[in-house]
Amino acid sequence: MNDLEITALVRRLSRPHLSGGIVIERAAILAAGAEYPAIIDWIASHAGTPETTAPTGRSRGLHGSRINDGNTPASQQPMRFVLPAKTLH
């Protein structure tokens, strides 16, 4: 993917963030079937930062301890990426 294609993809998949910038979900990038490493490199080169969810501790319920044990690799992956407002202008 070239820079223009990635910019168009990010514009299509992103939404406004409370910081005034934009946010793009990791799941949306993966679901788009795009070249994930190229997009992550583009995000990093445009001052994007990964945003992960903080561990919430043990959840109640039958499977709560397995879901929120913090040892799964998926819990260490960024859930979304936040970019500055001027990125797509």
C-alpha positions as CSV (number, residue, x, y, z in Angstrom):
1,M,0.0,0.0,0.0
2,N,1.2,3.5,-0.8
3,D,0.9,6.6,1.4
4,L,-2.3,7.8,-0.4
5,E,-4.0,4.5,0.0
6,I,-3.2,4.3,3.7
7,T,-4.4,7.9,4.2
8,A,-7.7,7.1,2.5
9,L,-8.1,4.0,4.6
10,V,-7.4,5.8,7.9
11,R,-9.8,8.6,6.9
12,R,-12.5,6.0,6.2
13,L,-12.0,3.9,9.3
14,S,-11.3,6.6,11.9
15,R,-13.6,8.7,14.0
16,P,-13.2,11.8,16.2
17,H,-11.4,11.3,19.6
18,L,-12.1,13.3,22.8
19,S,-8.6,14.8,22.5
20,G,-9.6,16.6,19.3
21,G,-7.6,14.1,17.2
22,I,-8.8,11.0,15.5
23,V,-8.9,7.4,16.7
24,I,-8.8,4.2,14.6
25,E,-9.6,0.8,16.1
26,R,-7.1,-2.0,15.7
27,A,-10.0,-4.4,14.9
28,A,-11.2,-2.1,12.0
29,I,-7.7,-2.2,10.5
30,L,-7.6,-5.9,10.7
31,A,-11.2,-6.3,9.4
32,A,-10.3,-4.1,6.4
33,G,-7.9,-6.8,5.2
34,A,-5.3,-4.2,4.7
35,E,-1.5,-4.6,5.3
36,Y,-1.5,-4.2,9.0
37,P,2.3,-3.6,9.4
38,A,2.3,-0.9,6.7
39,I,-0.6,0.9,8.4
40,I,1.0,0.7,11.9
41,D,4.2,2.2,10.4
42,W,2.2,5.0,8.8
43,I,0.4,5.7,12.1
44,A,3.7,5.8,14.0
45,S,5.3,8.1,11.4
46,H,2.3,10.5,11.8
47,A,2.7,10.8,15.6
48,G,0.0,8.2,16.4
49,T,0.1,6.5,19.7
50,P,-1.3,3.1,20.8
51,E,-4.0,3.1,23.4
52,T,-4.5,0.0,25.5
53,T,-7.1,-0.7,28.1
54,A,-6.0,-0.8,31.7
55,P,-6.4,-4.0,33.6
56,T,-9.6,-4.0,35.5
57,G,-8.8,-6.7,38.0
58,R,-10.9,-9.7,38.5
59,S,-14.3,-9.7,37.0
60,R,-17.2,-11.5,38.6
61,G,-18.9,-14.4,37.0
62,L,-18.0,-17.9,35.9
63,H,-15.3,-17.0,33.4
64,G,-14.2,-13.7,34.8
65,S,-10.8,-14.9,36.1
66,R,-9.9,-16.4,32.8
67,I,-11.0,-13.4,30.7
68,N,-9.3,-10.7,32.8
69,D,-6.2,-12.5,34.1
70,G,-3.9,-10.2,32.2
71,N,-1.7,-13.0,30.9
72,T,-3.2,-13.3,27.4
73,P,-1.2,-11.7,24.5
74,A,-4.4,-10.0,23.3
75,S,-4.6,-8.0,26.5
76,Q,-1.2,-6.5,25.6
77,Q,-2.1,-5.4,22.1
78,P,-3.2,-1.9,21.5
79,M,-7.0,-1.7,21.2
80,R,-6.9,1.5,19.1
81,F,-4.5,4.2,17.9
82,V,-4.9,7.9,18.5
83,L,-3.6,10.4,16.0
84,P,-3.3,14.2,16.2
85,A,-6.1,16.4,14.7
86,K,-3.9,17.7,11.9
87,T,-3.1,14.2,10.6
88,L,-5.7,14.1,7.9
89,H,-5.8,17.7,6.9
